[in-house]
Amino acid sequence: MAVSSPSVAVAVAGDTADADQARLHQLGYKQELKRGLSVVSNFAFSFSIISVLTGVTSTYNTGLRYGGPASMTLGWLVVASFNGCVALSMAEICSAYPTSGGLYYWSAKLAGKKWAPLASWVTGWYVHTTC
């Protein structure tokens, strides 16, 4: 049984790769980029984007002065749960539109044909000005 498990895993992985290539072909793209990150690379990339240390240290003074430790803890938990909901939504969109254009392509597809150029431009402008 142990010998058959790796071969099944390879077959399933091959089917997934074929399905990904078929979906990209359906969207009009050819797979050219490696779409894999290790756990450490993914964590490092995500951590550098969200800039936890900058955000946390800038809000400690106000939160502790006016709300105290209880409001800081409760606020952290509430915001973390909402951020989790946003992350799950983005993961669902990412799995539906697997392209390297990411946010621009998603916003264009979700906005519809009439608003696609404006949605992509606003998304690009927002990402450029906030990063």
Legacy VTK file of the C-alpha trace (Angstrom):
# vtk DataFile Version 3.0
C-alpha trace
ASCII
DATASET POLYDATA
POINTS 131 float
0.000 0.000 0.000
2.821 2.419 0.723
4.159 1.905 -2.788
0.835 2.755 -4.435
0.310 5.975 -2.452
3.182 7.960 -4.043
2.109 6.956 -7.549
-1.443 8.086 -6.815
-0.135 11.379 -5.456
1.925 11.916 -8.602
-1.068 11.178 -10.815
-3.260 13.601 -8.884
-0.568 16.293 -8.988
-0.256 15.780 -12.742
-4.007 16.122 -13.152
-3.960 19.333 -11.138
-1.175 20.764 -13.295
-3.085 19.817 -16.438
-6.242 21.401 -15.052
-4.327 24.590 -14.226
-2.859 24.752 -17.722
-6.290 24.142 -19.249
-7.805 26.953 -17.140
-5.043 29.362 -18.139
-5.515 28.390 -21.787
-9.247 29.037 -21.378
-8.407 32.510 -20.024
-6.099 33.105 -22.988
-2.771 32.693 -21.195
0.159 30.292 -21.413
1.724 29.050 -18.179
5.193 30.551 -17.979
5.853 31.281 -14.321
6.558 28.893 -11.488
3.585 29.278 -9.176
4.997 27.729 -6.043
6.376 29.130 -2.822
7.692 27.302 0.191
6.011 27.899 3.525
8.920 30.059 4.692
8.941 32.114 1.468
5.196 32.644 1.636
5.387 33.754 5.282
8.300 36.109 4.591
6.519 37.660 1.617
3.256 38.127 3.521
4.981 39.484 6.615
6.922 42.048 4.610
3.784 43.253 2.841
1.605 43.764 5.909
4.379 45.490 7.881
3.197 44.372 11.286
5.824 46.201 13.303
5.116 49.580 11.722
1.353 49.260 12.145
1.446 47.960 15.702
3.945 50.425 17.132
2.170 53.439 15.674
-1.142 52.542 17.339
0.042 51.404 20.780
0.101 54.881 22.297
-3.469 55.815 21.333
-4.942 52.409 22.077
-3.354 52.028 25.496
-4.064 55.619 26.510
-7.770 55.727 25.580
-8.871 52.093 25.637
-6.467 50.193 27.807
-5.146 46.662 27.447
-8.613 45.089 27.280
-9.661 47.135 24.244
-6.310 46.500 22.578
-6.698 42.735 23.022
-10.338 42.672 21.955
-9.630 44.973 19.022
-6.754 42.763 17.896
-8.984 39.673 17.930
-11.872 41.364 16.096
-9.638 42.837 13.412
-7.805 39.525 13.008
-11.096 37.716 12.400
-12.178 40.255 9.761
-8.738 40.076 8.125
-9.190 36.309 7.991
-12.475 36.790 6.133
-10.779 39.099 3.633
-7.935 36.599 3.178
-10.406 33.770 2.515
-12.235 35.909 -0.041
-8.992 36.811 -1.796
-7.956 33.146 -1.817
-11.237 32.219 -3.477
-10.786 34.887 -6.143
-7.162 33.862 -6.652
-8.140 30.251 -7.234
-10.800 31.274 -9.764
-8.511 33.601 -11.772
-4.963 32.149 -11.566
-2.938 34.764 -13.426
0.260 36.653 -12.744
-1.602 39.983 -13.168
-3.365 39.328 -9.876
-5.250 42.316 -8.569
-5.638 44.148 -11.883
-7.086 41.123 -13.623
-9.379 40.266 -10.698
-10.775 43.778 -10.500
-11.388 43.840 -14.267
-13.181 40.485 -14.246
-15.258 41.299 -11.165
-16.274 44.764 -12.379
-17.655 43.613 -15.734
-16.836 44.743 -19.258
-18.153 48.285 -18.877
-16.169 49.154 -15.744
-13.137 46.860 -16.233
-10.633 49.523 -17.409
-11.569 51.946 -14.635
-11.526 49.228 -11.967
-8.083 48.041 -13.073
-6.728 51.595 -13.158
-8.100 52.441 -9.698
-6.663 49.206 -8.334
-3.246 49.979 -9.819
-3.357 53.557 -8.539
-4.333 52.425 -5.035
-1.623 49.771 -4.898
0.969 52.215 -6.200
0.099 55.018 -3.794
-0.230 52.874 -0.672
2.916 50.763 -1.061
LINES 1 132
131 0 1 2 3 4 5 6 7 8 9 10 11 12 13 14 15 16 17 18 19 20 21 22 23 24 25 26 27 28 29 30 31 32 33 34 35 36 37 38 39 40 41 42 43 44 45 46 47 48 49 50 51 52 53 54 55 56 57 58 59 60 61 62 63 64 65 66 67 68 69 70 71 72 73 74 75 76 77 78 79 80 81 82 83 84 85 86 87 88 89 90 91 92 93 94 95 96 97 98 99 100 101 102 103 104 105 106 107 108 109 110 111 112 113 114 115 116 117 118 119 120 121 122 123 124 125 126 127 128 129 130
